[in-house]
Amino acid sequence: MSESKKADNKAEELVGKVKETVGRTVGNEKLEAEGRAEQGKANVKQAGEKIKDAFKS
């Protein structure tokens, strides 16, 4: 996986964690769910890149 994609996916995951935490702290369920969704999307992207890397080797 290219380093820039790896960093982008990790950054997206961190933004999702922050949104989830802030949403939980202030009682905003929509923001909390949005954060969980972003984390899930980032994890799927990371898994897809790992699969690509496995087939390149």
mmCIF entry with sequence, helices, sheets and N, C-alpha, C, O atoms, coordinates in Angstrom:
data_MODEL
# 
_entry.id   MODEL 
# 
_entity.id                         1 
_entity.type                       polymer 
_entity.pdbx_number_of_molecules   1 
# 
_entity_poly.entity_id                      1 
_entity_poly.type                           'polypeptide(L)' 
_entity_poly.nstd_linkage                   no 
_entity_poly.nstd_monomer                   no 
_entity_poly.pdbx_seq_one_letter_code       MSESKKADNKAEELVGKVKETVGRTVGNEKLEAEGRAEQGKANVKQAGEKIKDAFKS 
_entity_poly.pdbx_seq_one_letter_code_can   MSESKKADNKAEELVGKVKETVGRTVGNEKLEAEGRAEQGKANVKQAGEKIKDAFKS 
_entity_poly.pdbx_strand_id                 A 
# 
loop_
_entity_poly_seq.entity_id 
_entity_poly_seq.num 
_entity_poly_seq.mon_id 
_entity_poly_seq.hetero 
1 1  MET n 
1 2  SER n 
1 3  GLU n 
1 4  SER n 
1 5  LYS n 
1 6  LYS n 
1 7  ALA n 
1 8  ASP n 
1 9  ASN n 
1 10 LYS n 
1 11 ALA n 
1 12 GLU n 
1 13 GLU n 
1 14 LEU n 
1 15 VAL n 
1 16 GLY n 
1 17 LYS n 
1 18 VAL n 
1 19 LYS n 
1 20 GLU n 
1 21 THR n 
1 22 VAL n 
1 23 GLY n 
1 24 ARG n 
1 25 THR n 
1 26 VAL n 
1 27 GLY n 
1 28 ASN n 
1 29 GLU n 
1 30 LYS n 
1 31 LEU n 
1 32 GLU n 
1 33 ALA n 
1 34 GLU n 
1 35 GLY n 
1 36 ARG n 
1 37 ALA n 
1 38 GLU n 
1 39 GLN n 
1 40 GLY n 
1 41 LYS n 
1 42 ALA n 
1 43 ASN n 
1 44 VAL n 
1 45 LYS n 
1 46 GLN n 
1 47 ALA n 
1 48 GLY n 
1 49 GLU n 
1 50 LYS n 
1 51 ILE n 
1 52 LYS n 
1 53 ASP n 
1 54 ALA n 
1 55 PHE n 
1 56 LYS n 
1 57 SER n 
# 
_struct_asym.id          A 
_struct_asym.entity_id   1 
# 
loop_
_struct_conf.conf_type_id 
_struct_conf.id 
_struct_conf.pdbx_PDB_helix_id 
_struct_conf.beg_label_comp_id 
_struct_conf.beg_label_asym_id 
_struct_conf.beg_label_seq_id 
_struct_conf.pdbx_beg_PDB_ins_code 
_struct_conf.end_label_comp_id 
_struct_conf.end_label_asym_id 
_struct_conf.end_label_seq_id 
_struct_conf.pdbx_end_PDB_ins_code 
_struct_conf.beg_auth_comp_id 
_struct_conf.beg_auth_asym_id 
_struct_conf.beg_auth_seq_id 
_struct_conf.end_auth_comp_id 
_struct_conf.end_auth_asym_id 
_struct_conf.end_auth_seq_id 
_struct_conf.pdbx_PDB_helix_class 
_struct_conf.details 
_struct_conf.pdbx_PDB_helix_length 
HELX_P HELX_P1 AA1 GLU A 3  ? VAL A 26 ? GLU A 3  VAL A 26 1 ? 24 
HELX_P HELX_P2 AA2 GLU A 29 ? LYS A 56 ? GLU A 29 LYS A 56 1 ? 28 
# 
_struct_conf_type.id          HELX_P 
_struct_conf_type.criteria    ? 
_struct_conf_type.reference   ? 
# 
loop_
_atom_site.group_PDB 
_atom_site.id 
_atom_site.type_symbol 
_atom_site.label_atom_id 
_atom_site.label_alt_id 
_atom_site.label_comp_id 
_atom_site.label_asym_id 
_atom_site.label_entity_id 
_atom_site.label_seq_id 
_atom_site.pdbx_PDB_ins_code 
_atom_site.Cartn_x 
_atom_site.Cartn_y 
_atom_site.Cartn_z 
_atom_site.occupancy 
_atom_site.B_iso_or_equiv 
_atom_site.pdbx_formal_charge 
_atom_site.auth_seq_id 
_atom_site.auth_comp_id 
_atom_site.auth_asym_id 
_atom_site.auth_atom_id 
_atom_site.pdbx_PDB_model_num 
ATOM 1   N N  . MET A 1 1  ? 0.859   -1.161  0.000  1.00 0.00 ? 1  MET A N  1 
ATOM 2   C CA . MET A 1 1  ? 0.000   0.000   0.000  1.00 0.00 ? 1  MET A CA 1 
ATOM 3   C C  . MET A 1 1  ? 0.905   1.222   0.000  1.00 0.00 ? 1  MET A C  1 
ATOM 4   O O  . MET A 1 1  ? 1.904   1.277   0.717  1.00 0.00 ? 1  MET A O  1 
ATOM 5   N N  . SER A 1 2  ? 0.538   2.189   -0.811 1.00 0.00 ? 2  SER A N  1 
ATOM 6   C CA . SER A 1 2  ? 1.359   3.393   -0.831 1.00 0.00 ? 2  SER A CA 1 
ATOM 7   C C  . SER A 1 2  ? 1.252   4.104   0.511  1.00 0.00 ? 2  SER A C  1 
ATOM 8   O O  . SER A 1 2  ? 0.223   4.070   1.186  1.00 0.00 ? 2  SER A O  1 
ATOM 9   N N  . GLU A 1 3  ? 2.339   4.738   0.862  1.00 0.00 ? 3  GLU A N  1 
ATOM 10  C CA . GLU A 1 3  ? 2.390   5.404   2.163  1.00 0.00 ? 3  GLU A CA 1 
ATOM 11  C C  . GLU A 1 3  ? 1.362   6.524   2.273  1.00 0.00 ? 3  GLU A C  1 
ATOM 12  O O  . GLU A 1 3  ? 0.813   6.755   3.350  1.00 0.00 ? 3  GLU A O  1 
ATOM 13  N N  . SER A 1 4  ? 1.094   7.230   1.159  1.00 0.00 ? 4  SER A N  1 
ATOM 14  C CA . SER A 1 4  ? 0.122   8.324   1.229  1.00 0.00 ? 4  SER A CA 1 
ATOM 15  C C  . SER A 1 4  ? -1.288  7.800   1.457  1.00 0.00 ? 4  SER A C  1 
ATOM 16  O O  . SER A 1 4  ? -2.057  8.398   2.210  1.00 0.00 ? 4  SER A O  1 
ATOM 17  N N  . LYS A 1 5  ? -1.635  6.688   0.813  1.00 0.00 ? 5  LYS A N  1 
ATOM 18  C CA . LYS A 1 5  ? -2.963  6.107   1.036  1.00 0.00 ? 5  LYS A CA 1 
ATOM 19  C C  . LYS A 1 5  ? -3.085  5.585   2.456  1.00 0.00 ? 5  LYS A C  1 
ATOM 20  O O  . LYS A 1 5  ? -4.130  5.712   3.094  1.00 0.00 ? 5  LYS A O  1 
ATOM 21  N N  . LYS A 1 6  ? -1.992  4.991   2.944  1.00 0.00 ? 6  LYS A N  1 
ATOM 22  C CA . LYS A 1 6  ? -1.993  4.467   4.309  1.00 0.00 ? 6  LYS A CA 1 
ATOM 23  C C  . LYS A 1 6  ? -2.227  5.608   5.297  1.00 0.00 ? 6  LYS A C  1 
ATOM 24  O O  . LYS A 1 6  ? -3.010  5.471   6.237  1.00 0.00 ? 6  LYS A O  1 
ATOM 25  N N  . ALA A 1 7  ? -1.553  6.722   5.082  1.00 0.00 ? 7  ALA A N  1 
ATOM 26  C CA . ALA A 1 7  ? -1.707  7.879   5.958  1.00 0.00 ? 7  ALA A CA 1 
ATOM 27  C C  . ALA A 1 7  ? -3.107  8.479   5.844  1.00 0.00 ? 7  ALA A C  1 
ATOM 28  O O  . ALA A 1 7  ? -3.706  8.858   6.850  1.00 0.00 ? 7  ALA A O  1 
ATOM 29  N N  . ASP A 1 8  ? -3.627  8.565   4.620  1.00 0.00 ? 8  ASP A N  1 
ATOM 30  C CA . ASP A 1 8  ? -4.984  9.095   4.423  1.00 0.00 ? 8  ASP A CA 1 
ATOM 31  C C  . ASP A 1 8  ? -6.021  8.248   5.144  1.00 0.00 ? 8  ASP A C  1 
ATOM 32  O O  . ASP A 1 8  ? -6.921  8.777   5.797  1.00 0.00 ? 8  ASP A O  1 
ATOM 33  N N  . ASN A 1 9  ? -5.893  6.931   5.023  1.00 0.00 ? 9  ASN A N  1 
ATOM 34  C CA . ASN A 1 9  ? -6.852  6.030   5.671  1.00 0.00 ? 9  ASN A CA 1 
ATOM 35  C C  . ASN A 1 9  ? -6.756  6.131   7.183  1.00 0.00 ? 9  ASN A C  1 
ATOM 36  O O  . ASN A 1 9  ? -7.776  6.112   7.873  1.00 0.00 ? 9  ASN A O  1 
ATOM 37  N N  . LYS A 1 10 ? -5.542  6.238   7.704  1.00 0.00 ? 10 LYS A N  1 
ATOM 38  C CA . LYS A 1 10 ? -5.362  6.361   9.144  1.00 0.00 ? 10 LYS A CA 1 
ATOM 39  C C  . LYS A 1 10 ? -5.938  7.679   9.640  1.00 0.00 ? 10 LYS A C  1 
ATOM 40  O O  . LYS A 1 10 ? -6.562  7.732   10.699 1.00 0.00 ? 10 LYS A O  1 
ATOM 41  N N  . ALA A 1 11 ? -5.726  8.746   8.867  1.00 0.00 ? 11 ALA A N  1 
ATOM 42  C CA . ALA A 1 11 ? -6.271  10.055  9.246  1.00 0.00 ? 11 ALA A CA 1 
ATOM 43  C C  . ALA A 1 11 ? -7.794  10.012  9.260  1.00 0.00 ? 11 ALA A C  1 
ATOM 44  O O  . ALA A 1 11 ? -8.426  10.568  10.158 1.00 0.00 ? 11 ALA A O  1 
ATOM 45  N N  . GLU A 1 12 ? -8.380  9.353   8.268  1.00 0.00 ? 12 GLU A N  1 
ATOM 46  C CA . GLU A 1 12 ? -9.846  9.238   8.217  1.00 0.00 ? 12 GLU A CA 1 
ATOM 47  C C  . GLU A 1 12 ? -10.363 8.449   9.424  1.00 0.00 ? 12 GLU A C  1 
ATOM 48  O O  . GLU A 1 12 ? -11.402 8.781   9.995  1.00 0.00 ? 12 GLU A O  1 
ATOM 49  N N  . GLU A 1 13 ? -9.630  7.413   9.799  1.00 0.00 ? 13 GLU A N  1 
ATOM 50  C CA . GLU A 1 13 ? -10.018 6.625   10.961 1.00 0.00 ? 13 GLU A CA 1 
ATOM 51  C C  . GLU A 1 13 ? -9.952  7.477   12.235 1.00 0.00 ? 13 GLU A C  1 
ATOM 52  O O  . GLU A 1 13 ? -10.844 7.402   13.081 1.00 0.00 ? 13 GLU A O  1 
ATOM 53  N N  . LEU A 1 14 ? -8.904  8.280   12.368 1.00 0.00 ? 14 LEU A N  1 
ATOM 54  C CA . LEU A 1 14 ? -8.760  9.131   13.550 1.00 0.00 ? 14 LEU A CA 1 
ATOM 55  C C  . LEU A 1 14 ? -9.852  10.195  13.615 1.00 0.00 ? 14 LEU A C  1 
ATOM 56  O O  . LEU A 1 14 ? -10.365 10.490  14.694 1.00 0.00 ? 14 LEU A O  1 
ATOM 57  N N  . VAL A 1 15 ? -10.208 10.769  12.471 1.00 0.00 ? 15 VAL A N  1 
ATOM 58  C CA . VAL A 1 15 ? -11.296 11.761  12.438 1.00 0.00 ? 15 VAL A CA 1 
ATOM 59  C C  . VAL A 1 15 ? -12.590 11.097  12.902 1.00 0.00 ? 15 VAL A C  1 
ATOM 60  O O  . VAL A 1 15 ? -13.368 11.690  13.650 1.00 0.00 ? 15 VAL A O  1 
ATOM 61  N N  . GLY A 1 16 ? -12.813 9.866   12.454 1.00 0.00 ? 16 GLY A N  1 
ATOM 62  C CA . GLY A 1 16 ? -14.002 9.134   12.878 1.00 0.00 ? 16 GLY A CA 1 
ATOM 63  C C  . GLY A 1 16 ? -14.023 8.890   14.375 1.00 0.00 ? 16 GLY A C  1 
ATOM 64  O O  . GLY A 1 16 ? -15.068 9.010   15.014 1.00 0.00 ? 16 GLY A O  1 
ATOM 65  N N  . LYS A 1 17 ? -12.861 8.544   14.941 1.00 0.00 ? 17 LYS A N  1 
ATOM 66  C CA . LYS A 1 17 ? -12.784 8.314   16.390 1.00 0.00 ? 17 LYS A CA 1 
ATOM 67  C C  . LYS A 1 17 ? -13.085 9.594   17.158 1.00 0.00 ? 17 LYS A C  1 
ATOM 68  O O  . LYS A 1 17 ? -13.784 9.578   18.172 1.00 0.00 ? 17 LYS A O  1 
ATOM 69  N N  . VAL A 1 18 ? -12.543 10.707  16.656 1.00 0.00 ? 18 VAL A N  1 
ATOM 70  C CA . VAL A 1 18 ? -12.791 11.989  17.327 1.00 0.00 ? 18 VAL A CA 1 
ATOM 71  C C  . VAL A 1 18 ? -14.276 12.333  17.267 1.00 0.00 ? 18 VAL A C  1 
ATOM 72  O O  . VAL A 1 18 ? -14.864 12.730  18.273 1.00 0.00 ? 18 VAL A O  1 
ATOM 73  N N  . LYS A 1 19 ? -14.879 12.182  16.095 1.00 0.00 ? 19 LYS A N  1 
ATOM 74  C CA . LYS A 1 19 ? -16.311 12.484  15.961 1.00 0.00 ? 19 LYS A CA 1 
ATOM 75  C C  . LYS A 1 19 ? -17.144 11.605  16.885 1.00 0.00 ? 19 LYS A C  1 
ATOM 76  O O  . LYS A 1 19 ? -18.078 12.080  17.532 1.00 0.00 ? 19 LYS A O  1 
ATOM 77  N N  . GLU A 1 20 ? -16.801 10.321  16.943 1.00 0.00 ? 20 GLU A N  1 
ATOM 78  C CA . GLU A 1 20 ? -17.555 9.410   17.808 1.00 0.00 ? 20 GLU A CA 1 
ATOM 79  C C  . GLU A 1 20 ? -17.427 9.831   19.270 1.00 0.00 ? 20 GLU A C  1 
ATOM 80  O O  . GLU A 1 20 ? -18.416 9.858   20.004 1.00 0.00 ? 20 GLU A O  1 
ATOM 81  N N  . THR A 1 21 ? -16.219 10.153  19.683 1.00 0.00 ? 21 THR A N  1 
ATOM 82  C CA . THR A 1 21 ? -15.990 10.559  21.074 1.00 0.00 ? 21 THR A CA 1 
ATOM 83  C C  . THR A 1 21 ? -16.704 11.859  21.409 1.00 0.00 ? 21 THR A C  1 
ATOM 84  O O  . THR A 1 21 ? -17.341 11.968  22.457 1.00 0.00 ? 21 THR A O  1 
ATOM 85  N N  . VAL A 1 22 ? -16.602 12.839  20.528 1.00 0.00 ? 22 VAL A N  1 
ATOM 86  C CA . VAL A 1 22 ? -17.270 14.121  20.760 1.00 0.00 ? 22 VAL A CA 1 
ATOM 87  C C  . VAL A 1 22 ? -18.788 13.914  20.789 1.00 0.00 ? 22 VAL A C  1 
ATOM 88  O O  . VAL A 1 22 ? -19.476 14.463  21.649 1.00 0.00 ? 22 VAL A O  1 
ATOM 89  N N  . GLY A 1 23 ? -19.295 13.132  19.861 1.00 0.00 ? 23 GLY A N  1 
ATOM 90  C CA . GLY A 1 23 ? -20.727 12.863  19.821 1.00 0.00 ? 23 GLY A CA 1 
ATOM 91  C C  . GLY A 1 23 ? -21.221 12.208  21.096 1.00 0.00 ? 23 GLY A C  1 
ATOM 92  O O  . GLY A 1 23 ? -22.279 12.558  21.619 1.00 0.00 ? 23 GLY A O  1 
ATOM 93  N N  . ARG A 1 24 ? -20.437 11.244  21.595 1.00 0.00 ? 24 ARG A N  1 
ATOM 94  C CA . ARG A 1 24 ? -20.817 10.565  22.831 1.00 0.00 ? 24 ARG A CA 1 
ATOM 95  C C  . ARG A 1 24 ? -20.756 11.532  24.006 1.00 0.00 ? 24 ARG A C  1 
ATOM 96  O O  . ARG A 1 24 ? -21.618 11.503  24.885 1.00 0.00 ? 24 ARG A O  1 
ATOM 97  N N  . THR A 1 25 ? -19.739 12.387  24.022 1.00 0.00 ? 25 THR A N  1 
ATOM 98  C CA . THR A 1 25 ? -19.551 13.328  25.131 1.00 0.00 ? 25 THR A CA 1 
ATOM 99  C C  . THR A 1 25 ? -20.682 14.351  25.212 1.00 0.00 ? 25 THR A C  1 
ATOM 100 O O  . THR A 1 25 ? -21.182 14.649  26.296 1.00 0.00 ? 25 THR A O  1 
ATOM 101 N N  . VAL A 1 26 ? -21.080 14.883  24.062 1.00 0.00 ? 26 VAL A N  1 
ATOM 102 C CA . VAL A 1 26 ? -22.121 15.919  24.069 1.00 0.00 ? 26 VAL A CA 1 
ATOM 103 C C  . VAL A 1 26 ? -23.529 15.347  23.914 1.00 0.00 ? 26 VAL A C  1 
ATOM 104 O O  . VAL A 1 26 ? -24.511 16.089  23.945 1.00 0.00 ? 26 VAL A O  1 
ATOM 105 N N  . GLY A 1 27 ? -23.626 14.040  23.749 1.00 0.00 ? 27 GLY A N  1 
ATOM 106 C CA . GLY A 1 27 ? -24.934 13.411  23.634 1.00 0.00 ? 27 GLY A CA 1 
ATOM 107 C C  . GLY A 1 27 ? -25.552 13.526  22.252 1.00 0.00 ? 27 GLY A C  1 
ATOM 108 O O  . GLY A 1 27 ? -26.773 13.458  22.116 1.00 0.00 ? 27 GLY A O  1 
ATOM 109 N N  . ASN A 1 28 ? -24.734 13.698  21.228 1.00 0.00 ? 28 ASN A N  1 
ATOM 110 C CA . ASN A 1 28 ? -25.213 13.821  19.855 1.00 0.00 ? 28 ASN A CA 1 
ATOM 111 C C  . ASN A 1 28 ? -25.071 12.466  19.162 1.00 0.00 ? 28 ASN A C  1 
ATOM 112 O O  . ASN A 1 28 ? -23.991 12.107  18.692 1.00 0.00 ? 28 ASN A O  1 
ATOM 113 N N  . GLU A 1 29 ? -26.170 11.724  19.105 1.00 0.00 ? 29 GLU A N  1 
ATOM 114 C CA . GLU A 1 29 ? -26.131 10.374  18.538 1.00 0.00 ? 29 GLU A CA 1 
ATOM 115 C C  . GLU A 1 29 ? -25.781 10.374  17.053 1.00 0.00 ? 29 GLU A C  1 
ATOM 116 O O  . GLU A 1 29 ? -25.117 9.459   16.567 1.00 0.00 ? 29 GLU A O  1 
ATOM 117 N N  . LYS A 1 30 ? -26.230 11.405  16.332 1.00 0.00 ? 30 LYS A N  1 
ATOM 118 C CA . LYS A 1 30 ? -25.944 11.483  14.903 1.00 0.00 ? 30 LYS A CA 1 
ATOM 119 C C  . LYS A 1 30 ? -24.435 11.614  14.662 1.00 0.00 ? 30 LYS A C  1 
ATOM 120 O O  . LYS A 1 30 ? -23.882 10.929  13.802 1.00 0.00 ? 30 LYS A O  1 
ATOM 121 N N  . LEU A 1 31 ? -23.781 12.476  15.406 1.00 0.00 ? 31 LEU A N  1 
ATOM 122 C CA . LEU A 1 31 ? -22.342 12.677  15.265 1.00 0.00 ? 31 LEU A CA 1 
ATOM 123 C C  . LEU A 1 31 ? -21.582 11.415  15.665 1.00 0.00 ? 31 LEU A C  1 
ATOM 124 O O  . LEU A 1 31 ? -20.595 11.044  15.030 1.00 0.00 ? 31 LEU A O  1 
ATOM 125 N N  . GLU A 1 32 ? -22.048 10.773  16.707 1.00 0.00 ? 32 GLU A N  1 
ATOM 126 C CA . GLU A 1 32 ? -21.420 9.527   17.166 1.00 0.00 ? 32 GLU A CA 1 
ATOM 127 C C  . GLU A 1 32 ? -21.522 8.450   16.086 1.00 0.00 ? 32 GLU A C  1 
ATOM 128 O O  . GLU A 1 32 ? -20.545 7.753   15.809 1.00 0.00 ? 32 GLU A O  1 
ATOM 129 N N  . ALA A 1 33 ? -22.693 8.313   15.481 1.00 0.00 ? 33 ALA A N  1 
ATOM 130 C CA . ALA A 1 33 ? -22.895 7.319   14.424 1.00 0.00 ? 33 ALA A CA 1 
ATOM 131 C C  . ALA A 1 33 ? -22.069 7.664   13.186 1.00 0.00 ? 33 ALA A C  1 
ATOM 132 O O  . ALA A 1 33 ? -21.526 6.778   12.525 1.00 0.00 ? 33 ALA A O  1 
ATOM 133 N N  . GLU A 1 34 ? -21.980 8.946   12.885 1.00 0.00 ? 34 GLU A N  1 
ATOM 134 C CA . GLU A 1 34 ? -21.176 9.392   11.744 1.00 0.00 ? 34 GLU A CA 1 
ATOM 135 C C  . GLU A 1 34 ? -19.700 9.021   11.956 1.00 0.00 ? 34 GLU A C  1 
ATOM 136 O O  . GLU A 1 34 ? -19.017 8.598   11.023 1.00 0.00 ? 34 GLU A O  1 
ATOM 137 N N  . GLY A 1 35 ? -19.233 9.183   13.168 1.00 0.00 ? 35 GLY A N  1 
ATOM 138 C CA . GLY A 1 35 ? -17.854 8.823   13.498 1.00 0.00 ? 35 GLY A CA 1 
ATOM 139 C C  . GLY A 1 35 ? -17.604 7.341   13.349 1.00 0.00 ? 35 GLY A C  1 
ATOM 140 O O  . GLY A 1 35 ? -16.574 6.929   12.816 1.00 0.00 ? 35 GLY A O  1 
ATOM 141 N N  . ARG A 1 36 ? -18.548 6.531   13.821 1.00 0.00 ? 36 ARG A N  1 
ATOM 142 C CA . ARG A 1 36 ? -18.404 5.073   13.669 1.00 0.00 ? 36 ARG A CA 1 
ATOM 143 C C  . ARG A 1 36 ? -18.398 4.686   12.197 1.00 0.00 ? 36 ARG A C  1 
ATOM 144 O O  . ARG A 1 36 ? -17.637 3.808   11.789 1.00 0.00 ? 36 ARG A O  1 
ATOM 145 N N  . ALA A 1 37 ? -19.244 5.337   11.394 1.00 0.00 ? 37 ALA A N  1 
ATOM 146 C CA . ALA A 1 37 ? -19.315 5.041   9.966  1.00 0.00 ? 37 ALA A CA 1 
ATOM 147 C C  . ALA A 1 37 ? -17.999 5.393   9.276  1.00 0.00 ? 37 ALA A C  1 
ATOM 148 O O  . ALA A 1 37 ? -17.523 4.636   8.430  1.00 0.00 ? 37 ALA A O  1 
ATOM 149 N N  . GLU A 1 38 ? -17.418 6.520   9.626  1.00 0.00 ? 38 GLU A N  1 
ATOM 150 C CA . GLU A 1 38 ? -16.138 6.920   9.028  1.00 0.00 ? 38 GLU A CA 1 
ATOM 151 C C  . GLU A 1 38 ? -15.031 5.936   9.393  1.00 0.00 ? 38 GLU A C  1 
ATOM 152 O O  . GLU A 1 38 ? -14.188 5.606   8.559  1.00 0.00 ? 38 GLU A O  1 
ATOM 153 N N  . GLN A 1 39 ? -15.036 5.474   10.625 1.00 0.00 ? 39 GLN A N  1 
ATOM 154 C CA . GLN A 1 39 ? -14.044 4.489   11.041 1.00 0.00 ? 39 GLN A CA 1 
ATOM 155 C C  . GLN A 1 39 ? -14.203 3.201   10.247 1.00 0.00 ? 39 GLN A C  1 
ATOM 156 O O  . GLN A 1 39 ? -13.221 2.607   9.801  1.00 0.00 ? 39 GLN A O  1 
ATOM 157 N N  . GLY A 1 40 ? -15.442 2.780   10.077 1.00 0.00 ? 40 GLY A N  1 
ATOM 158 C CA . GLY A 1 40 ? -15.698 1.559   9.314  1.00 0.00 ? 40 GLY A CA 1 
ATOM 159 C C  . GLY A 1 40 ? -15.259 1.695   7.870  1.00 0.00 ? 40 GLY A C  1 
ATOM 160 O O  . GLY A 1 40 ? -14.672 0.774   7.303  1.00 0.00 ? 40 GLY A O  1 
ATOM 161 N N  . LYS A 1 41 ? -15.542 2.843   7.277  1.00 0.00 ? 41 LYS A N  1 
ATOM 162 C CA . LYS A 1 41 ? -15.151 3.080   5.887  1.00 0.00 ? 41 LYS A CA 1 
ATOM 163 C C  . LYS A 1 41 ? -13.629 3.057   5.760  1.00 0.00 ? 41 LYS A C  1 
ATOM 164 O O  . LYS A 1 41 ? -13.097 2.481   4.811  1.00 0.00 ? 41 LYS A O  1 
ATOM 165 N N  . ALA A 1 42 ? -12.939 3.667   6.691  1.00 0.00 ? 42 ALA A N  1 
ATOM 166 C CA . ALA A 1 42 ? -11.475 3.683   6.659  1.00 0.00 ? 42 ALA A CA 1 
ATOM 167 C C  . ALA A 1 42 ? -10.920 2.276   6.831  1.00 0.00 ? 42 ALA A C  1 
ATOM 168 O O  . ALA A 1 42 ? -9.950  1.910   6.167  1.00 0.00 ? 42 ALA A O  1 
ATOM 169 N N  . ASN A 1 43 ? -11.514 1.492   7.702  1.00 0.00 ? 43 ASN A N  1 
ATOM 170 C CA . ASN A 1 43 ? -11.054 0.117   7.906  1.00 0.00 ? 43 ASN A CA 1 
ATOM 171 C C  . ASN A 1 43 ? -11.248 -0.728  6.658  1.00 0.00 ? 43 ASN A C  1 
ATOM 172 O O  . ASN A 1 43 ? -10.396 -1.557  6.335  1.00 0.00 ? 43 ASN A O  1 
ATOM 173 N N  . VAL A 1 44 ? -12.353 -0.531  5.953  1.00 0.00 ? 44 VAL A N  1 
ATOM 174 C CA . VAL A 1 44 ? -12.607 -1.267  4.717  1.00 0.00 ? 44 VAL A CA 1 
ATOM 175 C C  . VAL A 1 44 ? -11.562 -0.890  3.669  1.00 0.00 ? 44 VAL A C  1 
ATOM 176 O O  . VAL A 1 44 ? -11.037 -1.754  2.966  1.00 0.00 ? 44 VAL A O  1 
ATOM 177 N N  . LYS A 1 45 ? -11.267 0.408   3.570  1.00 0.00 ? 45 LYS A N  1 
ATOM 178 C CA . LYS A 1 45 ? -10.249 0.857   2.619  1.00 0.00 ? 45 LYS A CA 1 
ATOM 179 C C  . LYS A 1 45 ? -8.889  0.243   2.947  1.00 0.00 ? 45 LYS A C  1 
ATOM 180 O O  . LYS A 1 45 ? -8.165  -0.189  2.051  1.00 0.00 ? 45 LYS A O  1 
ATOM 181 N N  . GLN A 1 46 ? -8.549  0.207   4.224  1.00 0.00 ? 46 GLN A N  1 
ATOM 182 C CA . GLN A 1 46 ? -7.269  -0.370  4.640  1.00 0.00 ? 46 GLN A CA 1 
ATOM 183 C C  . GLN A 1 46 ? -7.216  -1.855  4.295  1.00 0.00 ? 46 GLN A C  1 
ATOM 184 O O  . GLN A 1 46 ? -6.186  -2.348  3.835  1.00 0.00 ? 46 GLN A O  1 
ATOM 185 N N  . ALA A 1 47 ? -8.297  -2.556  4.510  1.00 0.00 ? 47 ALA A N  1 
ATOM 186 C CA . ALA A 1 47 ? -8.342  -3.982  4.185  1.00 0.00 ? 47 ALA A CA 1 
ATOM 187 C C  . ALA A 1 47 ? -8.199  -4.197  2.685  1.00 0.00 ? 47 ALA A C  1 
ATOM 188 O O  . ALA A 1 47 ? -7.499  -5.112  2.253  1.00 0.00 ? 47 ALA A O  1 
ATOM 189 N N  . GLY A 1 48 ? -8.860  -3.356  1.885  1.00 0.00 ? 48 GLY A N  1 
ATOM 190 C CA . GLY A 1 48 ? -8.757  -3.467  0.432  1.00 0.00 ? 48 GLY A CA 1 
ATOM 191 C C  . GLY A 1 48 ? -7.329  -3.236  -0.044 1.00 0.00 ? 48 GLY A C  1 
ATOM 192 O O  . GLY A 1 48 ? -6.852  -3.937  -0.936 1.00 0.00 ? 48 GLY A O  1 
ATOM 193 N N  . GLU A 1 49 ? -6.655  -2.272  0.535  1.00 0.00 ? 49 GLU A N  1 
ATOM 194 C CA . GLU A 1 49 ? -5.266  -2.003  0.167  1.00 0.00 ? 49 GLU A CA 1 
ATOM 195 C C  . GLU A 1 49 ? -4.360  -3.159  0.574  1.00 0.00 ? 49 GLU A C  1 
ATOM 196 O O  . GLU A 1 49 ? -3.430  -3.497  -0.158 1.00 0.00 ? 49 GLU A O  1 
ATOM 197 N N  . LYS A 1 50 ? -4.614  -3.767  1.721  1.00 0.00 ? 50 LYS A N  1 
ATOM 198 C CA . LYS A 1 50 ? -3.815  -4.909  2.155  1.00 0.00 ? 50 LYS A CA 1 
ATOM 199 C C  . LYS A 1 50 ? -3.995  -6.103  1.217  1.00 0.00 ? 50 LYS A C  1 
ATOM 200 O O  . LYS A 1 50 ? -3.044  -6.835  0.940  1.00 0.00 ? 50 LYS A O  1 
ATOM 201 N N  . ILE A 1 51 ? -5.220  -6.291  0.734  1.00 0.00 ? 51 ILE A N  1 
ATOM 202 C CA . ILE A 1 51 ? -5.478  -7.377  -0.214 1.00 0.00 ? 51 ILE A CA 1 
ATOM 203 C C  . ILE A 1 51 ? -4.736  -7.124  -1.516 1.00 0.00 ? 51 ILE A C  1 
ATOM 204 O O  . ILE A 1 51 ? -4.139  -8.036  -2.087 1.00 0.00 ? 51 ILE A O  1 
ATOM 205 N N  . LYS A 1 52 ? -4.777  -5.868  -1.985 1.00 0.00 ? 52 LYS A N  1 
ATOM 206 C CA . LYS A 1 52 ? -4.037  -5.521  -3.200 1.00 0.00 ? 52 LYS A CA 1 
ATOM 207 C C  . LYS A 1 52 ? -2.550  -5.818  -3.027 1.00 0.00 ? 52 LYS A C  1 
ATOM 208 O O  . LYS A 1 52 ? -1.909  -6.380  -3.915 1.00 0.00 ? 52 LYS A O  1 
ATOM 209 N N  . ASP A 1 53 ? -2.018  -5.437  -1.881 1.00 0.00 ? 53 ASP A N  1 
ATOM 210 C CA . ASP A 1 53 ? -0.598  -5.666  -1.600 1.00 0.00 ? 53 ASP A CA 1 
ATOM 211 C C  . ASP A 1 53 ? -0.267  -7.155  -1.580 1.00 0.00 ? 53 ASP A C  1 
ATOM 212 O O  . ASP A 1 53 ? 0.795   -7.567  -2.047 1.00 0.00 ? 53 ASP A O  1 
ATOM 213 N N  . ALA A 1 54 ? -1.174  -7.956  -1.041 1.00 0.00 ? 54 ALA A N  1 
ATOM 214 C CA . ALA A 1 54 ? -0.935  -9.398  -0.967 1.00 0.00 ? 54 ALA A CA 1 
ATOM 215 C C  . ALA A 1 54 ? -0.849  -10.007 -2.361 1.00 0.00 ? 54 ALA A C  1 
ATOM 216 O O  . ALA A 1 54 ? -0.055  -10.920 -2.589 1.00 0.00 ? 54 ALA A O  1 
ATOM 217 N N  . PHE A 1 55 ? -1.666  -9.508  -3.301 1.00 0.00 ? 55 PHE A N  1 
ATOM 218 C CA . PHE A 1 55 ? -1.636  -10.061 -4.637 1.00 0.00 ? 55 PHE A CA 1 
ATOM 219 C C  . PHE A 1 55 ? -0.461  -9.520  -5.454 1.00 0.00 ? 55 PHE A C  1 
ATOM 220 O O  . PHE A 1 55 ? -0.050  -10.152 -6.427 1.00 0.00 ? 55 PHE A O  1 
ATOM 221 N N  . LYS A 1 56 ? 0.079   -8.377  -5.078 1.00 0.00 ? 56 LYS A N  1 
ATOM 222 C CA . LYS A 1 56 ? 1.240   -7.825  -5.770 1.00 0.00 ? 56 LYS A CA 1 
ATOM 223 C C  . LYS A 1 56 ? 2.514   -8.590  -5.431 1.00 0.00 ? 56 LYS A C  1 
ATOM 224 O O  . LYS A 1 56 ? 3.439   -8.664  -6.239 1.00 0.00 ? 56 LYS A O  1 
ATOM 225 N N  . SER A 1 57 ? 2.551   -9.154  -4.232 1.00 0.00 ? 57 SER A N  1 
ATOM 226 C CA . SER A 1 57 ? 3.771   -9.839  -3.763 1.00 0.00 ? 57 SER A CA 1 
ATOM 227 C C  . SER A 1 57 ? 4.009   -11.133 -4.476 1.00 0.00 ? 57 SER A C  1 
ATOM 228 O O  . SER A 1 57 ? 4.989   -11.822 -4.195 1.00 0.00 ? 57 SER A O  1 
# 
